[in-house]
């Protein structure tokens, strides 16, 4: 039993020494962000349509309220508020 515990401790110590030496970092707590889709400006978020850009979206996002135009492809309503984003 002690050898198993000692082996686990050695692994943890080895990782604690090697990870920083290899340039690896432990993940920080993710920053939380929440936005709604009630305003037309979508909280400042935009879609890049210039396809030469590496950040371009190949999809057209639609802001919508109520059912999606085609049957069984999306929500009946927004989770919060009136509007949601979707793509078809």
TORKOL-4160 file (C-alpha; in steps of 0.2 Angstrom, whole numbers, padded with zeros to 4 digits, m for minus):
88
<pt num="1" X="0000" Y="0000" Z="0000"/>
<pt num="2" X="0014" Y="0012" Z="0004"/>
<pt num="3" X="0023" Y="0009" Z="m0012"/>
<pt num="4" X="0007" Y="0013" Z="m0022"/>
<pt num="5" X="0005" Y="0030" Z="m0013"/>
<pt num="6" X="0024" Y="0034" Z="m0014"/>
<pt num="7" X="0023" Y="0030" Z="m0033"/>
<pt num="8" X="0008" Y="0042" Z="m0035"/>
<pt num="9" X="0017" Y="0055" Z="m0026"/>
<pt num="10" X="0033" Y="0053" Z="m0036"/>
<pt num="11" X="0022" Y="0055" Z="m0052"/>
<pt num="12" X="0014" Y="0071" Z="m0046"/>
<pt num="13" X="0031" Y="0078" Z="m0040"/>
<pt num="14" X="0039" Y="0073" Z="m0057"/>
<pt num="15" X="0025" Y="0082" Z="m0067"/>
<pt num="16" X="0026" Y="0097" Z="m0056"/>
<pt num="17" X="0044" Y="0099" Z="m0060"/>
<pt num="18" X="0043" Y="0094" Z="m0079"/>
<pt num="19" X="0028" Y="0104" Z="m0084"/>
<pt num="20" X="0035" Y="0121" Z="m0081"/>
<pt num="21" X="0051" Y="0116" Z="m0088"/>
<pt num="22" X="0042" Y="0110" Z="m0104"/>
<pt num="23" X="0033" Y="0127" Z="m0106"/>
<pt num="24" X="0016" Y="0119" Z="m0101"/>
<pt num="25" X="0005" Y="0129" Z="m0089"/>
<pt num="26" X="m0010" Y="0123" Z="m0080"/>
<pt num="27" X="m0026" Y="0131" Z="m0086"/>
<pt num="28" X="m0032" Y="0146" Z="m0078"/>
<pt num="29" X="m0050" Y="0148" Z="m0073"/>
<pt num="30" X="m0060" Y="0153" Z="m0089"/>
<pt num="31" X="m0067" Y="0170" Z="m0089"/>
<pt num="32" X="m0085" Y="0170" Z="m0090"/>
<pt num="33" X="m0095" Y="0180" Z="m0103"/>
<pt num="34" X="m0113" Y="0182" Z="m0105"/>
<pt num="35" X="m0123" Y="0191" Z="m0118"/>
<pt num="36" X="m0140" Y="0192" Z="m0125"/>
<pt num="37" X="m0147" Y="0194" Z="m0142"/>
<pt num="38" X="m0160" Y="0207" Z="m0138"/>
<pt num="39" X="m0151" Y="0222" Z="m0146"/>
<pt num="40" X="m0147" Y="0223" Z="m0164"/>
<pt num="41" X="m0128" Y="0226" Z="m0161"/>
<pt num="42" X="m0127" Y="0209" Z="m0153"/>
<pt num="43" X="m0116" Y="0216" Z="m0139"/>
<pt num="44" X="m0103" Y="0221" Z="m0151"/>
<pt num="45" X="m0100" Y="0203" Z="m0159"/>
<pt num="46" X="m0098" Y="0202" Z="m0177"/>
<pt num="47" X="m0096" Y="0189" Z="m0191"/>
<pt num="48" X="m0081" Y="0192" Z="m0203"/>
<pt num="49" X="m0087" Y="0189" Z="m0220"/>
<pt num="50" X="m0071" Y="0192" Z="m0229"/>
<pt num="51" X="m0066" Y="0174" Z="m0234"/>
<pt num="52" X="m0048" Y="0179" Z="m0236"/>
<pt num="53" X="m0047" Y="0182" Z="m0217"/>
<pt num="54" X="m0042" Y="0167" Z="m0206"/>
<pt num="55" X="m0056" Y="0171" Z="m0194"/>
<pt num="56" X="m0070" Y="0172" Z="m0207"/>
<pt num="57" X="m0086" Y="0163" Z="m0204"/>
<pt num="58" X="m0093" Y="0152" Z="m0218"/>
<pt num="59" X="m0110" Y="0153" Z="m0211"/>
<pt num="60" X="m0123" Y="0166" Z="m0210"/>
<pt num="61" X="m0130" Y="0168" Z="m0193"/>
<pt num="62" X="m0148" Y="0174" Z="m0191"/>
<pt num="63" X="m0156" Y="0183" Z="m0177"/>
<pt num="64" X="m0173" Y="0177" Z="m0175"/>
<pt num="65" X="m0188" Y="0176" Z="m0163"/>
<pt num="66" X="m0201" Y="0162" Z="m0162"/>
<pt num="67" X="m0199" Y="0146" Z="m0172"/>
<pt num="68" X="m0186" Y="0144" Z="m0185"/>
<pt num="69" X="m0192" Y="0145" Z="m0203"/>
<pt num="70" X="m0190" Y="0127" Z="m0207"/>
<pt num="71" X="m0198" Y="0113" Z="m0196"/>
<pt num="72" X="m0188" Y="0104" Z="m0183"/>
<pt num="73" X="m0172" Y="0113" Z="m0185"/>
<pt num="74" X="m0171" Y="0124" Z="m0170"/>
<pt num="75" X="m0180" Y="0131" Z="m0154"/>
<pt num="76" X="m0197" Y="0137" Z="m0153"/>
<pt num="77" X="m0192" Y="0152" Z="m0143"/>
<pt num="78" X="m0176" Y="0160" Z="m0135"/>
<pt num="79" X="m0170" Y="0153" Z="m0119"/>
<pt num="80" X="m0170" Y="0170" Z="m0111"/>
<pt num="81" X="m0178" Y="0186" Z="m0119"/>
<pt num="82" X="m0186" Y="0186" Z="m0136"/>
<pt num="83" X="m0172" Y="0183" Z="m0149"/>
<pt num="84" X="m0159" Y="0169" Z="m0152"/>
<pt num="85" X="m0146" Y="0166" Z="m0166"/>
<pt num="86" X="m0146" Y="0151" Z="m0177"/>
<pt num="87" X="m0140" Y="0145" Z="m0194"/>
<pt num="88" X="m0147" Y="0134" Z="m0207"/>
